[in-house]
Amino acid sequence: MSKSVHPSEMWVDSNVLLRLITGDPPKQAEEVAQLAEYLDRGLVSLRVPAIVFAELCWVLESFYGKHPTEIAKVLEQLTEVKGLEIEEKEIVLEALRDFDEQHVDYIDAYIAAKARHSMCPTVLTWNQKHFRRLQVGHVTPGDVLRSGE
């Protein structure tokens, strides 16, 4: 695709959204800020895969040292940005709330939210502590093996 032509609808990677959130590095953050104006004017629409939120949480917490409460707040605000279409928005928002309020990893919160919204409400895991807090059915591989005997 030519650099002079840009599609009006694209999937967005977490590294672009990180620049918007952190302003770091400044040159790339400036480009993303200009792109945000395109979003606001309806010239561009960006689709955000649900998995991007897992990477955003991880990078903001591990690299930038942000607290889960701050991360959840910022990412909830991100879901409201005009021109961003969030895949599985209801599940992402529920996972962000659990990430903050239940003090669990975002990915565990996301899996629990997916389970609660599905026809398959049980999670196979050894992480009993987190999934108990998340109030979702959970079993270990050993539980499954013992039930089949």
C-alpha positions as CSV (number, residue, x, y, z in Angstrom):
1,M,0.0,0.0,0.0
2,S,1.3,3.4,-0.9
3,K,2.2,5.8,1.9
4,S,0.1,8.6,0.4
5,V,-3.0,6.5,0.7
6,H,-4.5,5.5,4.0
7,P,-7.5,3.4,4.7
8,S,-10.3,4.9,6.7
9,E,-10.7,1.8,8.9
10,M,-7.8,-0.2,10.4
11,W,-6.9,-2.5,13.3
12,V,-4.7,-0.8,15.8
13,D,-1.7,-2.3,17.7
14,S,-1.1,-1.6,21.4
15,N,2.1,0.3,20.7
16,V,0.1,3.1,19.0
17,L,-2.4,3.3,21.9
18,L,0.5,3.4,24.4
19,R,1.8,6.5,22.7
20,L,-1.6,8.1,23.1
21,I,-1.8,7.2,26.8
22,T,1.8,7.9,27.9
23,G,3.0,10.6,25.5
24,D,6.2,8.5,25.2
25,P,8.3,8.8,23.1
26,P,7.3,12.4,22.2
27,K,7.8,12.2,18.4
28,Q,5.5,9.2,18.0
29,A,3.1,10.6,20.6
30,E,2.8,13.7,18.6
31,E,1.8,11.7,15.5
32,V,-0.8,9.7,17.5
33,A,-2.2,13.0,18.9
34,Q,-2.6,14.2,15.3
35,L,-4.3,10.9,14.4
36,A,-6.7,11.4,17.3
37,E,-7.9,14.5,15.6
38,Y,-8.7,12.4,12.5
39,L,-10.6,10.0,14.8
40,D,-12.6,12.9,16.3
41,R,-13.5,14.2,12.9
42,G,-14.6,10.8,11.7
43,L,-11.9,10.6,9.0
44,V,-10.5,7.4,10.5
45,S,-11.9,4.5,12.5
46,L,-9.6,2.2,14.5
47,R,-10.6,-1.3,15.6
48,V,-9.1,-2.3,18.9
49,P,-8.7,-6.1,19.4
50,A,-9.7,-7.2,22.9
51,I,-6.2,-8.8,23.4
52,V,-4.6,-5.3,23.1
53,F,-6.0,-4.4,26.5
54,A,-4.0,-7.3,28.0
55,E,-0.8,-5.9,26.6
56,L,-1.7,-2.4,27.6
57,C,-2.3,-3.4,31.2
58,W,1.0,-5.4,31.3
59,V,3.2,-2.7,29.8
60,L,1.6,0.1,31.9
61,E,2.0,-1.9,35.1
62,S,5.4,-3.5,34.5
63,F,7.3,-0.9,32.4
64,Y,5.6,2.4,33.5
65,G,4.9,1.3,37.1
66,K,1.3,2.4,37.0
67,H,-1.2,1.1,39.6
68,P,-4.1,-1.1,38.4
69,T,-6.6,1.5,39.6
70,E,-5.0,4.1,37.4
71,I,-4.6,1.7,34.5
72,A,-8.3,0.6,34.7
73,K,-9.4,4.3,34.8
74,V,-7.3,5.3,31.8
75,L,-8.3,2.3,29.7
76,E,-12.0,2.7,30.5
77,Q,-11.7,6.2,29.2
78,L,-9.9,4.9,26.1
79,T,-13.0,2.7,25.4
80,E,-15.0,5.9,25.0
81,V,-12.8,7.7,22.5
82,K,-14.7,8.6,19.4
83,G,-13.5,6.6,16.4
84,L,-12.2,3.6,18.4
85,E,-14.3,0.5,18.0
86,I,-13.5,-1.9,20.9
87,E,-13.8,-5.6,20.2
88,E,-15.8,-7.3,23.0
89,K,-16.2,-3.9,24.8
90,E,-18.6,-5.2,27.5
91,I,-16.2,-8.0,28.4
92,V,-13.1,-5.7,28.3
93,L,-14.8,-3.2,30.7
94,E,-15.8,-6.0,33.1
95,A,-12.3,-7.3,33.0
96,L,-10.8,-3.9,33.7
97,R,-13.2,-3.4,36.7
98,D,-12.1,-6.9,38.1
99,F,-8.5,-6.2,37.4
100,D,-8.7,-3.1,39.6
101,E,-11.3,-4.2,42.2
102,Q,-10.3,-7.9,42.7
103,H,-6.5,-7.4,42.5
104,V,-6.0,-10.0,39.9
105,D,-4.0,-10.1,36.6
106,Y,-5.9,-8.5,33.7
107,I,-5.7,-11.7,31.7
108,D,-7.4,-13.7,34.5
109,A,-10.1,-11.1,34.8
110,Y,-10.6,-11.2,31.0
111,I,-10.9,-15.1,31.0
112,A,-13.4,-14.9,33.9
113,A,-15.5,-12.3,32.1
114,K,-15.4,-14.4,28.9
115,A,-16.5,-17.4,30.9
116,R,-19.4,-15.5,32.7
117,H,-20.6,-14.3,29.3
118,S,-20.5,-17.7,27.6
119,M,-22.2,-21.0,27.5
120,C,-19.1,-22.5,29.1
121,P,-18.9,-20.8,32.5
122,T,-16.0,-22.8,34.0
123,V,-12.3,-22.1,33.8
124,L,-9.6,-24.8,33.8
125,T,-6.7,-23.4,36.0
126,W,-4.4,-24.0,38.9
127,N,-4.9,-20.4,39.9
128,Q,-7.8,-21.1,42.3
129,K,-7.1,-17.9,44.4
130,H,-7.8,-15.5,41.5
131,F,-10.7,-17.3,40.0
132,R,-12.4,-17.7,43.4
133,R,-12.2,-13.9,43.8
134,L,-13.6,-13.5,40.3
135,Q,-16.7,-15.6,41.2
136,V,-16.5,-17.9,38.2
137,G,-16.6,-21.7,38.1
138,H,-13.1,-23.1,38.2
139,V,-11.5,-26.6,38.3
140,T,-8.0,-27.9,38.1
141,P,-6.8,-30.5,35.6
142,G,-6.7,-33.0,38.6
143,D,-10.4,-32.3,39.3
144,V,-11.3,-33.2,35.8
145,L,-9.2,-36.3,35.8
146,R,-10.6,-37.5,39.2
147,S,-14.2,-36.9,38.0
148,G,-13.5,-39.1,35.0
149,E,-12.4,-42.1,37.1
